[in-house]
Every structure is written in C-alpha cells, then in structure tokens.
Amino acid sequence: MNKDLKALTAKFPEEPGIYKFFNNDEVIYIGKAKNLKKRARSYFSGKQTYKTKRLVSLANKLDFVTTNNEVDALLLEQNLIKSEKPRFNILLRDDKSYPFIHLDENHDFPKIETKRVLKGHEGLYGPYTSAYATRIAVNQIQKVFKIRTCSDNYFKNRSRPCMEYQIGRCTAPCVGEINKTEYRKDIEDTKTILKGNFKHLEKKMKEEMLQAADLEKFEQAAAIRDRLEQLNKINQKQIIFSKGSNTRVVGIRTNEKLISVAVIQVESDRFVNLQKFIFKNHLQKNDYDALLEFIPSLIQKYPSVSKIITEFKVDENDIFGNVKFLKPLKGKKAEWIELANKNANEGLLNQATKYQKYAQSLDFLRRNLNTIDEPTIVGFDVSGVSGDIKTVSCVNFSENSFDKSKYRFFRVPIAISESDLDSLVFGINKYLKSIPEVDLILIDGGKTHLNYISDRIDIDIQCVSVSKGVKRKYGLETLHTNVGDYEFRNSEDISKLFLDIRDEAHRFALKNFRSKKRKDMKKHFLFDINGVGPKIVERIYAKYNSIEPIAKLSLQQISKDLSIKIDLAKEIQSLTKEFYN
C-alpha cells in the first residue's frame, strides 16, 4: 500500500495546504505544508522516526486541501485537528497548540481570557498565530469594553471593587456596579470584534494615539502604535470556530462518470473550512446542471445557508427559496470561487488515480473470468464468537468504487452460528435476495471456503476467495478462482482491488459486530434476573468470551469466576440453558 501512496504524492501540487492520512474512513493524521508535494514525499523517503513508520504502515489513503497561503494552511490544520481528532495528532495538539480567545457565556457575567487547552467549542475565537498579539487583543478589548478577566472563584467572593475597577479597566459586575443587561451589551460588542470587525477598536486606539501625540506624550503614542501593529496581525486571515455560517462558496467539476464538489464555509468574510464531495454522474450532467442538483441537498443539510457564491449565474426564483446567489467577477469572493473550483477539479483527478489503481485487477477479471467491464463485486466477512452474537457483513463495489448505499449486515441465527461457512452461506443468500445484481462474490478464505460456498448459494454467481499469506503478511495472499490460483507476490498488479474489498468487508463486519454487541449488552436477556446488571454481564464476556460456557460449568465454578452467590449463579445458568435450547 505504501507504494501506492508514494506514487500518489507525485500528483500533489507544489502549493500550500493541509494533507490527511486515512486508515480506511478514519482520519489518522492531519498536517500542514508550504509545499504539499515536497512534504508528502518526505514521508516515503530518507530516515524515518518510529511514529512516521507506524503512520505510513497504517495509512491506506492520502488526501489534501489547497489553501491560498501558509497562514491559512496552519489555521485550517488546527481547526480540522480539533474536529477530526486524529490519533497521530496527539503530539501536535499538545506541543504546538495555538492561542484562542475565550468568552465563557455560561456565566451571567462572562470573562475574557486566552486559552490553549480546548475542552469544547463554546465561546472560542481563533486560533491566532501570535500569542503576544492575542494577549494584546484581550488587553485592548478589556480596556475598551471593560470585560472582567478574574477567575470565577475570585469574582464570587468579592465584597468591594478590585484595582481593575479603580483604574477603569473593569465595570465591577462582581459587586453590582453594572447590571446584567448592560454587561451583556458589552459582551455582544466584544463578540463582534472577535468575529473580525476591528474598525471600532482600531478607531478608539487611533484617537488615543493622536491625543497622546497632541499632549507630546510621544513614548505613549509610540506604544499605542506598536499595539495597533500587533493587533493587525490578529486581523489577518483567521479561522473562527463557530456552530455554522450562512455563506457557502461552491465549486463543481464533472466528467462522464463523476461529480466533484468543493464547498468552502465562510464567516465574517473569512475562510473557515472546506469540504469535498464525490457523486456518481449517472445522467452525465454538465457542471451547471450538477450544481442545480446539488444545491437542494446542501440547503437541506445546512438550513442556515442564506448565501451561495458560485461561478454560475443562478436564477434565485427557481427552487431555492430565500437563498441568495452571487457570481463575483473580481475581488476576494472571486478568489474563493477559484479555490473551490481548484479543489473540485483535484477531486476528479484523485478519483481518476483511484480508478487507475484498480485497472489491472479489472482487466484480469475480464481476461480470466469473463466479467463485464465494470462488474459489481460484493465482499463478505463474518465477525463474532461461535455460539454467541455472529454477524455477516457485505460491501458492494460497483462502477469502480465502493457503493455504501448497498452495504448490508445480517445477524446469524444461533442454530448455525457454530460454523463460519454456514454463516457466510446464510449471509450471501440473504444479500442476493435483496440485491441480486451481483457479478462476482469475494470471500475471505481458502479453497475449502470457496468450494463449500459455491455449492450452496441459491443463485448461480461466480465466487472467488482470498486466503492469507505466510505469517498473515500483507501482499502474500493467494486468489482462488474456478480456473486456478494466483499468488499476489507474483501478480502484484491484480492484488489491489481484491485486497481492498476484503479489507473493507472486514472493517465493516467488525464495526457492525461491535455495534450489535453494545446494543445486546444494553438489553441482554440475563437482565431479566434480579441482581444481574451490565457489570456482571461484562464480567461473563471478559471471563468466557461468550454466554454459552455457563450452561456447562459447575455452579461453584461460576460463583468463583464471577464473584457472585451460588443462588444467583444457579439462576444465570438456568436461564442460559433455556435461552440456548
């Protein structure tokens, strides 16, 4: 897989942006780069740290988002790390966290402060690239609006105003010198400033600077000038955390097979986030028609959207209600459109690279198994313990990509759950009854699995299986078919598709098994016994891996293993025997 990712880095642009490493659908690392191509290549060359080796070994997908400059990349990286929480970004979050301004609005009289450790989204503004500039901003905002900075404990125990009040930097809400309504107005003004409207604050500081100059207090005037310069650093392209925005910039590109969409979230005229979407272009729509199809779903997902910026002139009176459409020809908004279109186009290019990845495998299927050009392949996998919860999961690969709308999973009846092979037969037949349009079935197993299942499925469909390699090492697997066996070490060009389908089926099976297990634990049949709760059931699974062994053990053994009384052990055993009978 590393070879594929390394080859993919050649397609990366030599521009600033952020990059993401994936393990299947999970984002495991997010980084920023001044030059995306150069940075991505560095992971696959030269001497690597243990962390890098581990990251690359787990990754099976790599993606990127371009930005206008390095500052945008740095700030977007922090935003995405906070929302995605990639496991390999723990060190980054701890060692390279950027300052935020925080307003704790859960308090009647919120305080303003700088923060680096984030425990939630509420009231956070930033991140900012300069800690010093952030402190200056808090200081100046407090000076203008007189927002408190003291701790809640200090605030609660005051009986008279503190020094901050005496020097005119606080309105002393702690002792009732200002009411809640008036203080709230100051808070709202502060929030306006933090969202990018620095004009009021800047005007106030310039007046102070001119006044100091008129009084020939030149050192004071110079200090204010320096503060203004630092404050302007904050006013440069920042990303503001927010629950949402009413403006989206939509870039869209199509080809005969796919629709690629990039959506930029904008708040207070600033780049907040970028999302990418890929859809099947079943009707071979052009860019504009695809846009008209996409917008209703965008509005449905984000009802607060009131303004959409695109390169197309859209009829506002068509089907989009009160949404306003803009088609700017120049300026910042035109730059946003260019950026969105660029990322949409890159989405198509990345997908084309993915198709190329499977081209050899599909060609192999056409030549050796007489499949159609774009066959529908369904991969099956089993998860669970014999005699207990067992599930069969099914993943669908069609039109050169995974179709998650046709993923399914089934719980196996206890009567056949002892056998993985019978469980697979059950799941395959169940799937084919609901979705019969299948050209090829892929199962995880050897020749025995293949023969057993081929003889027992209800519909005549060709089956193949993938058996594990020596020491279960990736890339040493063998593909079993009705016309022969193929070792992937000797046919690397055909392995990619089959291994990806197998791994996706395994991931989906494990996910559903765990989900089913959690649900069953919440409504377990043993809960009908007075004195049995989740802790005892968890203890049973930890000790025996299943409920079934309890039916065969002595009461003394059960009592000892689970640290429960004999009478309770007897009730548990009796109900378990009844359940399995």
C-alpha positions in Angstrom: 0.0 0.0 0.0 2.9 2.3 0.7 4.0 2.1 -2.9 0.5 3.4 -4.0 0.6 6.3 -1.5 4.1 7.2 -2.6 3.0 7.2 -6.2 0.0 9.4 -5.3 2.3 12.1 -3.9 3.5 12.8 -7.4 0.0 14.2 -8.1 0.2 16.6 -5.2 0.5 20.3 -6.1 3.5 22.4 -5.1 1.3 24.8 -3.1 0.4 25.4 0.5 -2.4 23.4 2.1 -3.2 20.6 4.5 -2.9 16.8 4.0 -4.7 13.9 5.6 -3.6 10.3 6.2 -6.5 7.8 6.3 -6.9 4.3 7.6 -10.0 3.3 5.6 -12.5 6.1 6.5 -10.7 7.2 9.7 -8.5 10.3 9.6 -5.4 9.3 11.5 -3.2 12.3 10.8 -3.5 15.9 9.6 -0.6 18.1 8.7 0.1 21.4 7.0 2.7 22.2 4.3 4.1 25.2 2.5 4.7 22.8 -0.4 2.2 19.8 -0.4 4.2 17.7 -2.9 7.5 18.1 -1.1 6.0 17.5 2.4 4.0 14.4 1.3 7.1 12.9 -0.4 9.1 13.2 2.7 7.0 10.5 4.5 8.3 7.9 2.0 12.0 8.8 1.7 15.0 9.2 3.9 15.4 8.2 7.6 12.0 7.9 9.4 11.1 8.1 13.0 9.1 5.3 14.6 6.0 7.5 14.6 6.3 8.1 10.8 6.9 4.5 10.1 3.9 3.5 12.1 1.7 6.2 10.5 2.7 5.1 6.9 2.2 1.4 7.7 -1.3 2.0 8.9 -2.3 4.5 6.2 -4.1 3.3 3.0 -5.4 6.6 1.7 -4.0 10.1 1.4 -5.8 13.4 0.5 -5.1 17.1 0.6 -6.8 20.5 0.5 -5.1 23.5 -1.0 -5.2 27.0 0.6 -4.3 30.5 -0.6 -1.2 30.8 1.7 0.7 29.1 4.5 -1.1 31.0 7.3 -4.5 29.7 6.1 -3.0 26.2 6.0 -1.7 26.5 9.6 -5.0 27.7 10.9 -7.1 25.2 8.9 -4.9 22.4 10.2 -5.8 23.4 13.8 -9.5 23.6 13.0 -9.6 20.2 11.4 -7.5 18.6 14.2 -10.0 19.8 16.7 -13.0 18.5 14.8 -11.5 15.2 13.5 -9.3 14.3 16.5 -6.8 12.2 14.5 -4.9 9.7 16.8 -1.5 10.6 15.4 -2.0 14.3 16.0 -1.9 14.0 19.8 1.6 15.3 20.0 0.7 18.2 17.7 -2.2 19.2 19.8 -0.1 19.1 23.0 3.1 20.6 21.7 2.0 23.0 19.1 -1.3 24.4 20.2 -2.2 27.9 19.2 -3.8 30.5 21.4 -7.5 31.3 21.4 -9.6 34.0 22.9 -12.4 32.6 25.1 -15.7 34.1 26.3 -17.4 31.9 28.9 -21.0 32.6 28.1 -22.3 30.0 30.6 -21.7 32.7 33.3 -24.1 35.6 33.9 -21.1 37.9 33.6 -18.6 36.2 31.2 -14.9 36.8 31.5 -12.4 37.2 28.6 -9.2 35.2 28.6 -6.7 33.4 26.4 -6.7 29.6 26.2 -4.6 26.9 24.7 -6.2 23.7 26.1 -9.5 23.2 24.4 -12.3 21.4 26.1 -15.2 22.5 23.9 -16.3 24.7 21.1 -18.4 27.2 23.0 -17.1 30.8 23.1 -13.8 30.1 21.3 -12.3 32.5 18.8 -9.1 31.8 16.9 -6.7 30.2 16.6 -4.2 33.1 16.3 -0.6 32.7 15.1 0.9 35.1 17.7 0.4 34.5 21.5 1.7 38.0 22.2 -0.7 39.6 19.7 -3.6 37.6 21.3 -2.7 39.0 24.8 -2.6 42.5 23.3 -6.0 42.0 21.8 -7.5 40.8 25.1 -5.9 43.7 26.9 -7.2 46.2 24.4 -10.7 44.7 24.3 -10.8 44.7 28.0 -9.7 48.4 28.1 -12.5 49.4 25.6 -15.3 47.2 26.9 -14.2 46.7 30.5 -14.8 43.0 30.4 -13.7 41.1 33.6 -10.6 38.8 33.5 -10.7 37.5 37.0 -11.4 33.9 37.9 -15.0 32.8 38.8 -13.9 32.0 42.4 -12.4 35.5 42.8 -15.5 37.0 41.3 -17.8 35.2 43.6 -16.0 36.2 46.8 -15.6 40.0 46.2 -17.3 42.4 48.6 -15.8 45.6 47.1 -14.4 46.5 43.7 -10.8 45.5 42.9 -8.0 47.5 41.5 -9.1 46.8 37.9 -12.2 48.9 38.6 -10.2 51.6 40.2 -8.0 52.1 37.1 -11.0 52.0 34.7 -10.5 48.5 33.2 -13.5 46.7 34.7 -17.1 47.7 35.4 -17.1 45.6 38.6 -20.1 43.3 37.9 -18.9 41.3 41.0 -20.4 44.0 43.3 -23.3 45.2 41.2 -21.7 48.3 39.7 -23.2 47.2 36.3 -26.4 45.2 35.6 -26.6 42.1 33.5 -28.3 43.8 30.5 -25.6 46.5 30.2 -22.8 44.0 30.7 -24.4 41.7 28.0 -24.3 44.6 25.5 -20.5 44.9 26.1 -20.2 41.2 25.6 -22.0 41.3 22.3 -19.8 44.2 21.1 -16.8 42.2 22.1 -18.1 39.2 20.1 -18.5 41.5 17.0 -14.8 42.5 17.4 -13.7 38.9 17.7 -15.5 37.9 14.6 -13.4 40.3 12.6 -14.9 43.8 12.9 -11.9 45.6 14.2 -12.9 49.1 12.9 -14.4 50.3 16.2 -11.5 49.1 18.3 -9.0 50.5 15.8 -10.7 53.9 15.7 -10.6 54.1 19.5 -6.9 53.3 19.6 -6.0 55.8 16.9 -7.9 58.5 18.8 -5.8 57.7 21.9 -2.6 57.7 19.8 -3.4 61.2 18.3 -4.4 62.5 21.7 -1.1 61.3 23.2 0.8 62.9 20.4 -1.0 66.2 20.9 0.0 66.2 24.5 3.6 65.5 23.4 3.5 62.1 25.1 5.4 60.6 22.3 6.5 57.4 24.1 2.9 56.6 24.9 1.8 57.3 21.3 4.6 55.0 20.0 3.5 52.3 22.4 -0.1 52.5 21.1 1.2 52.5 17.5 3.1 49.2 18.3 -0.1 47.7 19.8 -2.0 48.6 16.7 0.6 46.8 14.6 0.3 43.7 16.8 -3.5 43.8 16.7 -3.3 43.9 12.9 -1.6 40.6 13.0 -4.7 39.1 14.5 -6.8 40.8 11.9 -5.0 38.8 9.2 -6.7 35.7 7.7 -8.0 33.9 10.8 -10.4 31.0 11.2 -13.1 31.4 13.7 -14.8 28.5 15.4 -18.5 28.7 15.1 -21.5 26.4 15.0 -22.2 27.4 11.5 -22.2 30.1 8.8 -24.9 31.3 6.4 -22.5 31.6 3.4 -21.0 28.8 1.2 -18.8 29.0 -1.8 -19.5 26.1 -4.1 -17.0 24.8 -6.8 -18.1 22.0 -9.0 -16.5 19.9 -11.8 -17.9 16.9 -13.7 -16.8 14.3 -16.2 -18.8 11.5 -17.8 -18.7 9.4 -14.6 -18.4 11.6 -11.6 -19.4 14.9 -10.0 -16.8 16.5 -7.7 -17.9 19.3 -5.4 -15.8 21.5 -3.1 -17.7 23.7 -0.5 -16.0 26.5 1.3 -17.6 27.7 4.6 -17.2 31.4 5.1 -17.8 33.5 8.2 -17.2 37.2 8.6 -15.5 37.3 5.2 -13.0 34.6 6.2 -12.2 31.1 5.1 -13.5 28.7 7.8 -13.4 25.2 6.3 -13.6 23.2 3.1 -15.4 20.0 2.4 -15.2 17.7 -0.6 -17.9 15.5 -2.1 -17.9 12.9 -4.9 -21.1 11.7 -6.5 -21.8 9.3 -9.4 -22.8 11.3 -12.6 -25.4 8.8 -13.7 -27.1 11.2 -16.2 -23.8 12.7 -17.4 -24.8 16.2 -16.3 -22.7 19.2 -17.0 -21.2 21.5 -14.3 -24.2 23.8 -14.1 -26.9 21.1 -14.1 -25.0 19.2 -11.4 -24.8 22.3 -9.3 -28.6 22.7 -9.5 -29.0 19.1 -8.4 -26.5 19.6 -5.5 -27.8 22.8 -4.0 -31.1 21.5 -2.6 -29.2 18.8 -0.6 -26.7 21.4 0.6 -29.5 23.6 1.9 -31.2 20.7 3.5 -28.0 19.7 5.3 -27.3 23.4 6.3 -30.7 25.1 6.7 -29.0 28.3 7.9 -27.4 28.9 4.5 -28.7 32.1 3.0 -26.0 33.0 0.5 -24.2 30.8 -2.1 -21.3 32.0 -4.2 -20.6 30.2 -7.5 -19.1 30.9 -10.9 -22.6 30.5 -12.4 -25.5 32.9 -12.6 -28.3 31.0 -10.8 -32.0 32.0 -11.0 -32.8 32.9 -7.4 -36.5 32.5 -8.1 -36.1 28.9 -9.2 -36.4 26.3 -6.4 -34.2 27.6 -3.7 -36.5 29.8 -1.6 -34.8 32.7 0.0 -31.2 31.7 -0.8 -29.3 34.5 -2.5 -26.8 33.6 -5.2 -23.7 35.7 -6.1 -21.4 35.5 -9.1 -18.5 37.8 -8.4 -16.1 38.7 -11.2 -13.2 40.0 -9.1 -12.0 40.5 -5.5 -11.9 38.2 -2.6 -15.1 36.3 -3.4 -13.8 35.6 -6.9 -10.6 34.1 -5.3 -12.8 31.9 -3.2 -14.5 30.5 -6.3 -11.2 29.9 -7.9 -10.0 28.0 -4.8 -13.3 25.9 -4.6 -13.1 25.0 -8.3 -9.5 24.1 -8.0 -10.2 21.6 -5.2 -13.2 20.2 -7.0 -11.0 19.6 -10.1 -8.5 17.9 -7.8 -11.2 15.6 -6.5 -11.8 14.4 -10.1 -8.1 13.8 -10.6 -7.7 11.9 -7.3 -10.7 9.7 -8.3 -9.1 9.0 -11.7 -5.9 7.9 -9.9 -8.1 5.6 -7.8 -9.6 4.1 -10.9 -6.2 3.5 -12.4 -5.3 1.7 -9.2 -7.9 -1.0 -9.9 -7.5 -1.1 -13.7 -5.1 -4.1 -13.8 -7.4 -6.1 -11.4 -10.4 -5.4 -13.6 -8.5 -6.3 -16.7 -7.5 -9.6 -15.0 -11.2 -10.3 -14.3 -12.2 -9.7 -17.9 -9.5 -11.9 -19.3 -9.7 -14.8 -16.9 -13.2 -14.8 -15.5 -15.1 -13.2 -18.4 -16.6 -10.4 -16.3 -18.1 -7.3 -17.8 -16.0 -4.0 -17.9 -17.4 -2.7 -14.6 -18.5 -5.7 -12.6 -20.4 -5.4 -9.3 -18.3 -7.3 -6.8 -19.7 -8.0 -3.2 -17.3 -8.9 -0.4 -18.4 -10.9 2.6 -17.0 -11.3 6.1 -18.0 -12.8 9.4 -17.5 -11.4 12.9 -18.4 -12.9 16.2 -17.8 -15.9 18.5 -19.3 -19.3 18.0 -22.5 -19.8 19.8 -22.9 -16.1 20.6 -23.6 -13.0 18.5 -22.4 -13.5 15.0 -22.9 -11.2 12.0 -22.2 -11.3 8.3 -21.3 -8.0 6.6 -21.5 -7.3 2.9 -19.7 -4.5 1.0 -20.6 -3.5 -2.6 -18.0 -2.4 -5.2 -19.6 -1.2 -8.4 -18.8 1.4 -11.1 -15.2 1.4 -10.0 -15.9 2.5 -6.4 -17.5 1.3 -3.1 -21.2 1.9 -3.0 -22.1 2.3 0.7 -25.8 2.6 -0.1 -25.7 -1.2 -0.9 -23.8 -2.2 2.2 -25.7 -4.7 4.4 -25.2 -6.8 7.5 -27.2 -9.7 8.9 -27.3 -11.3 12.3 -26.7 -15.1 12.0 -29.3 -17.4 13.8 -27.8 -19.2 16.8 -28.7 -22.5 15.2 -26.0 -22.1 12.5 -23.6 -19.7 14.3 -21.2 -22.5 15.2 -20.0 -22.6 11.6 -18.4 -19.7 9.9 -19.0 -21.3 6.5 -22.7 -21.8 7.1 -22.9 -18.3 8.4 -21.4 -17.0 5.2 -23.8 -19.0 3.1 -26.7 -17.6 5.1 -25.4 -14.0 4.7 -24.8 -14.4 0.9 -28.2 -15.9 0.2 -29.8 -13.2 2.3 -28.0 -10.4 0.4 -28.7 -11.9 -3.1 -32.5 -12.0 -2.3 -32.5 -8.2 -1.7 -29.8 -7.1 -4.2 -29.5 -9.8 -7.0 -27.5 -7.6 -9.4 -24.1 -9.1 -8.5 -21.4 -10.3 -10.9 -18.8 -11.7 -8.5 -18.7 -12.7 -4.9 -15.5 -12.3 -2.9 -14.9 -14.1 0.4 -12.1 -14.2 2.9 -10.8 -17.8 2.9 -9.1 -20.6 1.1 -10.0 -23.2 -1.5 -12.2 -25.1 1.0 -14.2 -22.0 1.7 -14.6 -21.3 -2.0 -15.9 -24.8 -2.9 -18.2 -25.1 0.1 -19.9 -21.8 -0.5 -20.0 -22.1 -4.4 -22.0 -25.3 -4.0 -24.6 -23.8 -1.5 -25.6 -20.4 -2.7 -29.1 -20.1 -4.3 -28.1 -18.1 -7.4 -25.5 -19.2 -9.9 -22.8 -16.5 -9.4 -19.1 -16.9 -9.8 -17.2 -16.8 -6.5 -13.5 -16.1 -5.7 -11.7 -16.2 -2.3 -8.6 -14.6 -0.9 -6.5 -16.7 1.5 -3.9 -15.2 3.9 -0.3 -15.3 3.1 2.7 -16.6 5.2 2.5 -15.2 8.7 -0.6 -13.3 7.5 1.8 -10.8 5.8 0.0 -8.3 3.5 0.8 -8.8 -0.2 1.5 -12.6 0.1 -2.1 -13.6 -0.2 -3.5 -16.0 -2.8 -6.6 -15.5 -5.0 -8.6 -18.7 -5.6 -10.9 -19.0 -8.6 -12.6 -21.7 -10.5 -9.9 -21.5 -13.2 -6.9 -21.5 -11.0 -5.0 -19.9 -8.1 -2.9 -16.7 -8.3 -0.3 -15.7 -5.8 -0.2 -11.9 -5.3 3.5 -11.8 -4.8 3.8 -13.0 -8.5 0.9 -10.8 -9.7 1.1 -7.6 -7.8 -0.8 -5.7 -10.5 -4.0 -7.7 -9.8 -4.0 -7.7 -6.0 -5.1 -4.1 -5.2 -8.9 -4.5 -5.9 -9.3 -7.8 -4.2 -7.4 -6.9 -1.1 -9.2 -3.5 -0.8 -12.6 -5.3 -1.0 -11.5 -7.9 1.6 -10.2 -5.2 4.0 -13.3 -3.1 3.6 -15.6 -6.1 4.3 -13.5 -6.9 7.4 -13.7 -3.3 8.6 -17.5 -3.1 8.1 -18.0 -6.5 9.7 -16.0 -5.5 12.8 -17.9 -2.2 13.0 -21.3 -3.9 12.9 -20.4 -6.7 15.3 -19.2 -4.2 17.9 -22.3 -2.1 17.4 -24.6 -5.1 17.8 -22.6 -6.3 20.8 -23.1 -2.9 22.5 -26.9 -3.0 21.8 -27.2 -6.5 23.0 -25.4 -5.6 26.2 -27.9 -2.9 26.8 -30.9 -5.3 26.5 -29.3 -8.6 27.5 -31.7 -11.5 28.3 -29.8 -12.0 31.6 -31.0 -8.6 32.8 -34.4 -10.3 33.5 -32.8 -11.8 36.6 -33.0 -9.7 39.7 -29.4 -8.7 40.7 -27.9 -9.0 37.2 -26.8 -5.8 35.5 -24.3 -4.7 32.9 -21.3 -5.2 35.2 -22.0 -8.9 35.7 -22.7 -9.5 32.0 -19.4 -7.7 31.1 -17.7 -9.9 33.7 -19.1 -13.0 31.9 -17.8 -11.9 28.5 -14.4 -11.0 29.9 -14.1 -14.4 31.5 -15.6 -16.7 29.0 -15.8 -14.7 25.7 -19.4 -15.9 25.4 -22.5 -16.7 27.5 -22.8 -20.3 26.3 -20.0 -21.9 28.5 -22.1 -21.0 31.6 -24.5 -23.8 30.6 -21.8 -26.4 31.1 -19.8 -25.2 34.1 -20.5 -26.1 37.7 -22.3 -23.7 39.9 -19.3 -23.5 42.2 -17.0 -22.5 39.3 -19.4 -19.8 38.0 -19.7 -18.4 41.6 -16.0 -18.3 42.0 -15.2 -16.9 38.5 -17.8 -14.1 38.7 -17.6 -13.4 42.4 -21.4 -14.0 42.9 -23.5 -16.1 45.2 -24.4 -19.7 44.4 -28.1 -18.9 44.2 -27.5 -16.2 41.6 -25.2 -18.4 39.6 -27.9 -21.1 39.6 -30.5 -18.5 38.1 -28.0 -17.4 35.5 -27.2 -21.0 34.4 -30.9 -22.0 34.3 -31.8 -19.0 32.1 -28.8 -19.6 29.8 -29.7 -23.2 29.2 -33.3 -22.1 28.4 -32.0 -19.5 26.0 -29.8 -21.8 24.0 -32.4 -24.6 24.0 
